[in-house]
Amino acid sequence: MTADAISLRPAREEDCRLIYRWRSDPVVRANSFHTEEIPYDVHRAWFAALLADPSRRQFIAEVGGVPVGQIRYALEDGDAVISYSIEGAFRGRGLGTALLAALRDALRTEPEVLRLLGNVKKGNTASRRAFLKAGFAEEGPDEEGNYRYTLAV
Ligand SMILES: CC(C)(COP(=O)(O)OP(=O)(O)OC[C@H]1O[C@@H](n2cnc3c(N)ncnc32)[C@H](O)[C@@H]1OP(=O)(O)O)[C@@H](O)C(=O)NCCC(=O)NCCS
């Protein structure tokens, strides 16, 4: 499971349950800006809308064909606002950092994306480290202790 072998593929309808499982992980929920449990039906409707929305894109990260995490973005005035996670068993091996780098590489050919932007909640040291190692500039903390990371594409 080496980080340099990570690849991104667009998410498909059949990834709905996988994304739900990752989104429901207590560590992911705790580090999210929306910590509430999400019923599967609500998730399914959200996921269908996500796949149909041209301003948002969802990717599955794989290493050797094994899904190891996910990253998505929503386009807001030239900023690709990122949300990402790595499967619990695969954390701490450089994959989170590699995932951010892979998204940056994938977006180099997207003229509407000028910058990547990540918002990191107070206390999420792993994500802060991943953004910094992937070359993002840090702003913060703000008055709530959260950080913002940006990288020009
Ligand atoms: C954030 C996340 C994607 C990072 O993925 P990862 O594969 O574990 O990251 P990496 O292995 O590339 O490690 C990044 C850095 O964080 C550090 N780190 C990893 N786990 C850590 C932890 N629990 N506490 C503190 N630091 C940690 C690593 O040591 C590394 O820093 P270093 O190289 O300076 O030692 C992953 O932890 C995750 O899915 N967390 C839950 C969801 C989440 O927080 N998403 C981001 C929302 S902004």
PDBQT file of the ligand as one rigid body, heavy atoms in Angstrom, charges set to zero:
ROOT
HETATM    1  C1  LIG A 201      -6.990  13.531   7.538  1.00  0.00    +0.000 C 
HETATM    2  C2  LIG A 201      -6.671  12.204   6.852  1.00  0.00    +0.000 C 
HETATM    3  C3  LIG A 201      -7.329  12.183   5.456  1.00  0.00    +0.000 C 
HETATM    4  C4  LIG A 201      -5.146  12.116   6.699  1.00  0.00    +0.000 C 
HETATM    5  O1  LIG A 201      -4.868  10.915   6.002  1.00  0.00    +0.000 OA
HETATM    6  P1  LIG A 201      -3.600  10.028   6.383  1.00  0.00    +0.000 P 
HETATM    7  O2  LIG A 201      -3.428   9.045   5.282  1.00  0.00    +0.000 OA
HETATM    8  O3  LIG A 201      -3.715   9.520   7.765  1.00  0.00    +0.000 OA
HETATM    9  O4  LIG A 201      -2.458  11.148   6.308  1.00  0.00    +0.000 OA
HETATM   10  P2  LIG A 201      -0.898  10.930   6.139  1.00  0.00    +0.000 P 
HETATM   11  O5  LIG A 201      -0.521   9.514   6.417  1.00  0.00    +0.000 OA
HETATM   12  O6  LIG A 201      -0.543  11.530   4.814  1.00  0.00    +0.000 OA
HETATM   13  O7  LIG A 201      -0.339  11.777   7.359  1.00  0.00    +0.000 OA
HETATM   14  C5  LIG A 201      -0.361  13.150   7.396  1.00  0.00    +0.000 C 
HETATM   15  C6  LIG A 201       0.340  13.610   8.655  1.00  0.00    +0.000 C 
HETATM   16  O8  LIG A 201      -0.551  13.484   9.765  1.00  0.00    +0.000 OA
HETATM   17  C7  LIG A 201       0.088  12.775  10.808  1.00  0.00    +0.000 C 
HETATM   18  N1  LIG A 201      -0.929  12.003  11.476  1.00  0.00    +0.000 N 
HETATM   19  C8  LIG A 201      -1.569  10.910  11.034  1.00  0.00    +0.000 A 
HETATM   20  N2  LIG A 201      -2.480  10.512  11.925  1.00  0.00    +0.000 NA
HETATM   21  C9  LIG A 201      -2.407  11.363  12.961  1.00  0.00    +0.000 A 
HETATM   22  C10 LIG A 201      -3.113  11.498  14.176  1.00  0.00    +0.000 A 
HETATM   23  N3  LIG A 201      -4.088  10.658  14.509  1.00  0.00    +0.000 N 
HETATM   24  N4  LIG A 201      -2.771  12.526  14.988  1.00  0.00    +0.000 NA
HETATM   25  C11 LIG A 201      -1.821  13.396  14.649  1.00  0.00    +0.000 A 
HETATM   26  N5  LIG A 201      -1.121  13.336  13.493  1.00  0.00    +0.000 NA
HETATM   27  C12 LIG A 201      -1.420  12.330  12.667  1.00  0.00    +0.000 A 
HETATM   28  C13 LIG A 201       1.112  11.906  10.116  1.00  0.00    +0.000 C 
HETATM   29  O9  LIG A 201       2.132  11.548  11.017  1.00  0.00    +0.000 OA
HETATM   30  C14 LIG A 201       1.592  12.841   9.037  1.00  0.00    +0.000 C 
HETATM   31  O10 LIG A 201       2.447  13.840   9.526  1.00  0.00    +0.000 OA
HETATM   32  P3  LIG A 201       4.056  13.686   9.548  1.00  0.00    +0.000 P 
HETATM   33  O11 LIG A 201       4.432  13.198   8.184  1.00  0.00    +0.000 OA
HETATM   34  O12 LIG A 201       4.505  15.039   9.854  1.00  0.00    +0.000 OA
HETATM   35  O13 LIG A 201       4.355  12.672  10.577  1.00  0.00    +0.000 OA
HETATM   36  C15 LIG A 201      -7.165  10.976   7.676  1.00  0.00    +0.000 C 
HETATM   37  O14 LIG A 201      -6.586  11.024   8.942  1.00  0.00    +0.000 OA
HETATM   38  C16 LIG A 201      -8.686  10.903   7.799  1.00  0.00    +0.000 C 
HETATM   39  O15 LIG A 201      -9.367  10.313   6.952  1.00  0.00    +0.000 OA
HETATM   40  N6  LIG A 201      -9.229  11.518   8.875  1.00  0.00    +0.000 N 
HETATM   41  C17 LIG A 201     -10.665  11.553   9.075  1.00  0.00    +0.000 C 
HETATM   42  C18 LIG A 201     -11.370  12.460   8.055  1.00  0.00    +0.000 C 
HETATM   43  C19 LIG A 201     -10.770  13.849   8.012  1.00  0.00    +0.000 C 
HETATM   44  O16 LIG A 201     -10.350  14.402   9.010  1.00  0.00    +0.000 OA
HETATM   45  N7  LIG A 201     -10.735  14.425   6.788  1.00  0.00    +0.000 N 
HETATM   46  C20 LIG A 201     -10.192  15.757   6.574  1.00  0.00    +0.000 C 
HETATM   47  C21 LIG A 201     -11.186  16.811   6.877  1.00  0.00    +0.000 C 
HETATM   48  S1  LIG A 201     -10.460  18.432   6.618  1.00  0.00    +0.000 SA
ENDROOT
TORSDOF 0
